């Protein structure tokens, strides 16, 4: 059990960092890193080091699996979303590059060619707001509430919306100390990064539940109302 909120927060960050590290290892495996061939001109010493690194990564993953480790936030993306086009909003969002990496780590091929995509993941907007939650006796802010929201849709290859204007959000509390203004700016950046990571996991979870919608399925309800 955590004794304080600060300690709980630190443990949560450490746990998420470990999870992200393992997810990157799995992403490397899925992208075929272990199938790469070394150049015939590679020095023998480098070949040995490369082989050791490969086996060390495999051993690490096997050890974690044997210990019952499970990736927090890891999801099973359905086959019909395994090749996807990620369409960013305008202006560009900060979450798009992180979301692309997370999709790739889950085995999704992110393509820039809509003709090759099974679906389109369209980011509509990204917003970050900060509001005062507590003030001191002189009316100066002591604590802020941070709120982050991303709105997105998933479209099929025919342009039919499989998921329309869905959103994910995250919140954090930021304590303000006048004696550490620069530090507060760095803490806010860190909290924003955490909220983006949380939003990425939320989007992945929603993608795992997406069901394809056909044009016939959209027309059917309307046709059923015709006398």
Wavefront OBJ file of the C-alpha trace (Angstrom):
o trace
v 0.000 0.000 0.000
v 1.131 3.582 -0.693
v 1.515 5.802 2.351
v 1.267 9.112 0.527
v -0.160 10.426 -2.738
v 3.321 11.481 -3.833
v 4.716 7.992 -3.249
v 1.811 6.432 -5.139
v 2.445 8.789 -8.033
v 6.155 7.875 -8.146
v 5.373 4.155 -8.076
v 2.848 4.630 -10.859
v 5.407 6.453 -13.006
v 8.041 3.738 -12.405
v 5.538 1.037 -13.272
v 4.513 2.824 -16.470
v 8.165 3.359 -17.483
v 8.824 -0.365 -17.057
v 5.700 -1.186 -19.032
v 6.686 1.150 -21.854
v 10.193 -0.340 -21.962
v 8.866 -3.874 -22.314
v 6.332 -2.742 -24.906
v 9.181 -1.267 -26.946
v 11.042 -4.581 -26.744
v 7.986 -6.412 -28.030
v 7.610 -3.804 -30.759
v 11.204 -4.459 -31.815
v 10.485 -8.171 -31.998
v 7.307 -7.650 -34.018
v 9.054 -5.376 -36.496
v 11.475 -8.194 -37.282
v 14.604 -6.786 -35.660
v 15.883 -10.287 -34.916
v 15.689 -11.222 -38.576
v 18.126 -8.528 -39.651
v 21.338 -9.845 -41.162
v 24.726 -8.376 -40.446
v 27.012 -7.299 -43.254
v 29.708 -9.834 -44.213
v 32.206 -7.073 -43.467
v 31.049 -6.674 -39.856
v 33.967 -7.278 -37.459
v 33.685 -10.588 -35.508
v 33.626 -8.714 -32.193
v 30.581 -6.688 -33.293
v 28.836 -9.857 -34.451
v 29.313 -11.414 -31.028
v 28.006 -8.286 -29.279
v 24.998 -8.154 -31.599
v 24.164 -11.823 -30.932
v 24.503 -11.338 -27.185
v 22.122 -8.358 -27.308
v 19.548 -10.392 -29.209
v 19.671 -13.300 -26.784
v 19.604 -10.953 -23.801
v 16.413 -9.331 -25.065
v 14.817 -12.731 -25.639
v 15.869 -13.895 -22.172
v 14.455 -10.725 -20.593
v 11.073 -11.209 -22.237
v 10.943 -14.905 -21.343
v 11.845 -14.127 -17.723
v 9.134 -11.481 -17.432
v 6.585 -13.849 -18.941
v 7.590 -16.656 -16.572
v 7.159 -14.291 -13.609
v 3.606 -13.547 -14.685
v 4.347 -10.005 -15.900
v 1.605 -8.459 -18.021
v 1.839 -5.183 -19.899
v -0.398 -2.630 -18.236
v -2.606 -1.134 -20.924
v -1.605 -3.713 -23.537
v -4.551 -4.453 -25.817
v -5.433 -6.817 -28.628
v -6.023 -4.792 -31.787
v -8.513 -6.596 -34.081
v -7.239 -7.915 -37.451
v -9.275 -5.408 -39.471
v -7.283 -2.577 -37.831
v -3.837 -4.090 -38.383
v -3.091 -1.696 -41.255
v -4.217 1.833 -40.496
v -3.727 5.389 -41.688
v -3.194 7.900 -38.884
v -4.582 11.269 -39.949
v -3.466 14.080 -37.673
v -5.481 17.196 -36.899
v -4.536 20.660 -38.107
v -2.659 22.165 -36.362
v -0.663 19.031 -35.629
v -1.138 17.384 -32.244
v 1.597 16.373 -29.809
v -0.026 12.991 -29.253
v 0.147 11.817 -32.887
v 3.817 10.645 -32.869
v 3.332 8.876 -29.527
v 0.136 7.235 -30.764
v 1.886 6.059 -33.939
v 4.681 4.431 -31.913
v 2.148 2.756 -29.607
v 0.214 1.375 -32.593
v 3.392 -0.026 -34.094
v 4.341 -1.582 -30.769
v 0.958 -3.352 -30.822
v 1.772 -4.823 -34.233
v -0.220 -2.301 -36.300
v 1.177 -1.141 -39.631
v 0.768 2.639 -39.875
v 0.708 3.696 -43.515
v 0.518 7.072 -45.207
v -1.332 5.583 -48.183
v -5.069 5.454 -47.562
v -5.418 2.919 -50.405
v -3.411 0.402 -48.370
v -5.189 1.038 -45.085
v -7.983 -1.104 -43.655
v -9.172 1.925 -41.703
v -8.388 5.564 -40.945
v -7.755 6.835 -37.415
v -8.541 10.547 -37.619
v -7.506 12.911 -34.825
v -9.913 15.853 -34.705
v -8.506 17.896 -31.839
v -6.270 17.966 -28.806
v -6.836 20.390 -25.933
v -5.060 21.135 -22.683
v -6.564 23.395 -20.044
v -5.446 24.561 -16.618
v -7.717 26.017 -13.955
v -7.162 27.202 -10.408
v -8.348 24.727 -7.791
v -7.021 26.282 -4.573
v -5.788 29.706 -3.466
v -3.985 30.972 -0.366
v -5.163 33.681 2.023
v -3.938 36.419 -0.314
v -5.810 34.969 -3.272
v -2.748 33.549 -5.045
v -3.067 30.194 -6.768
v -1.708 27.228 -4.820
v -3.009 24.356 -6.896
v -4.098 23.923 -10.506
v -6.219 21.261 -12.157
v -4.866 20.071 -15.508
v -7.282 18.614 -18.047
v -6.372 16.994 -21.371
v -8.820 15.819 -24.064
v -8.350 14.182 -27.467
v -11.240 13.750 -29.919
v -10.937 11.173 -32.700
v -12.875 9.001 -35.153
v -12.279 5.688 -36.900
v -13.387 5.385 -40.527
v -13.650 2.297 -42.687
v -12.046 2.099 -46.152
v -15.349 3.260 -47.680
v -15.437 6.371 -45.459
v -18.182 5.024 -43.184
v -17.590 5.959 -39.538
v -16.920 2.941 -37.331
v -16.411 5.222 -34.333
v -17.472 8.866 -34.518
v -16.135 11.770 -32.438
v -15.010 9.605 -29.548
v -12.876 11.192 -26.854
v -10.374 10.262 -24.194
v -9.368 12.502 -21.317
v -6.934 12.663 -18.427
v -6.577 14.912 -15.393
v -3.787 15.774 -12.983
v -3.284 18.135 -10.022
v -0.372 20.585 -10.036
v 0.836 22.228 -6.836
v 2.257 25.718 -7.383
v 5.226 26.981 -5.390
v 6.304 30.598 -5.952
v 9.808 29.695 -4.787
v 10.211 27.106 -7.537
v 8.599 28.642 -10.616
v 11.018 26.978 -13.055
v 10.520 23.626 -11.375
v 6.755 23.999 -11.659
v 7.108 24.456 -15.425
v 9.089 21.237 -15.678
v 6.566 19.375 -13.528
v 3.723 20.586 -15.719
v 5.514 19.268 -18.816
v 5.984 15.912 -17.100
v 2.313 15.760 -16.124
v 1.300 16.628 -19.682
v 3.473 13.790 -20.965
v 1.797 11.418 -18.499
v -1.650 12.560 -19.629
v -0.747 12.006 -23.279
v 0.482 8.503 -22.440
v -2.773 7.812 -20.591
v -4.768 9.137 -23.564
v -2.806 6.887 -25.942
v -3.734 3.853 -23.848
v -7.355 5.008 -23.815
v -7.428 5.285 -27.608
v -5.913 1.807 -27.971
v -8.560 0.370 -25.651
v -11.317 1.956 -27.707
v -9.759 0.660 -30.929
v -9.838 -2.849 -29.467
v -13.643 -2.538 -29.176
v -14.292 -1.012 -32.607
v -16.644 -2.991 -34.871
v -16.730 -2.451 -38.658
v -19.865 -0.791 -40.021
v -20.955 -1.375 -43.616
v -22.987 0.938 -45.832
v -25.797 -1.671 -45.814
v -25.885 -1.598 -42.015
v -26.249 2.185 -42.063
v -29.038 2.091 -44.638
v -30.964 -0.780 -42.989
v -32.440 1.191 -40.029
v -33.633 3.953 -42.323
v -35.128 1.442 -44.767
v -36.923 -0.265 -41.899
v -38.823 2.932 -41.152
v -40.238 3.148 -44.667
v -43.912 2.125 -44.647
l 1 2 3 4 5 6 7 8 9 10 11 12 13 14 15 16 17 18 19 20 21 22 23 24 25 26 27 28 29 30 31 32 33 34 35 36 37 38 39 40 41 42 43 44 45 46 47 48 49 50 51 52 53 54 55 56 57 58 59 60 61 62 63 64 65 66 67 68 69 70 71 72 73 74 75 76 77 78 79 80 81 82 83 84 85 86 87 88 89 90 91 92 93 94 95 96 97 98 99 100 101 102 103 104 105 106 107 108 109 110 111 112 113 114 115 116 117 118 119 120 121 122 123 124 125 126 127 128 129 130 131 132 133 134 135 136 137 138 139 140 141 142 143 144 145 146 147 148 149 150 151 152 153 154 155 156 157 158 159 160 161 162 163 164 165 166 167 168 169 170 171 172 173 174 175 176 177 178 179 180 181 182 183 184 185 186 187 188 189 190 191 192 193 194 195 196 197 198 199 200 201 202 203 204 205 206 207 208 209 210 211 212 213 214 215 216 217 218 219 220 221 222 223 224 225 226 227
